[in-house]
Amino acid sequence: MKYTILLLATLLTNLTFGQSNSLEKDTLNSNPNYEKALADSLGGDDYGMKIYFFVILKTGTNKTTDKELISESFRGHMENINRLAKKRKIIVAGPFEKNENGYRGIFILNNIKSIEEAKDLLQTDPAIKNGLLDYEIFTWYGSAALPEYLQFADKIWKKKP
């Protein structure tokens, strides 16, 4: 009889404290600021993250000295960035300072389904298409909220780059 009462007391204690620990863990791991509609609209997973394509631009194989081709290609490069940013396909773009690796800049591509789609999108850039720039491309897991900074980007520049 003693053992039965002791066993029941132990089971009740474990059930009571076990449940409160699991509830406590859920409370500790949940975000009181979570907005499902926003997370869904941005494509966020349970961690508020999603897959992007991270592109490192580097010096291409075309070593031309044709100033007109170079000028037109890089003018088209900037126009293409702006066009893709308006479509929210590029959410980060910018140059690197001169470096020994020949790295020229980065893109972070958004709402792209595959490496093949990313490569096709990159071929719309005249500097890449003309071989003045080349690239390395990687999948990157980052915050789904990253595109939201774009609404402020157009409000902080004084001179058009």
Steps between C-alpha positions, in 0.01 A plus 500: 500500500784739589657437164174566314452837675865591439470403134179705457658802671806475276287472185283797597807711579664411167184567304442835669857627471559337162204684351598834649855459367376434148258793519779716636727394212230585245452842659873563501536402134197684362508861382230724646555742208448235230274609213401200290367708209826696477716187530295328229512804268880505530537123454641448849522158658441428872829676578421809290759393243503407131735403219660768283770483234817683597707610200859617508584702190858480381707629213400325179713347226436778246809727517379744233616860501198610294382792717160516330426130567617535859294816558184359341538168684535661841222751434282201410628320811367784722170520308456125534561515875236772533253304285549182701480690831160640398386141440653403839723244328820673621481621856868577562751626246824682549868520410808389690810711527792388283638169629751230405223245428346695213169509687297796375171488694202301622137435425248328722224358281150462640201283404707284266410130487822342372865554410399476133247781543765707680750444217240598239425816697870587520527473121266802473792711627696644203829506693465127573368419153797682342753321722611813687368345821479138603344356814493231763160406637402341831176417679471702819262460794414844640228706662177509300465864613805610298297636203313734734793743517440590133211730590753722681785475251345746256454757778863533610709571190570859401669438164417220262788251491 
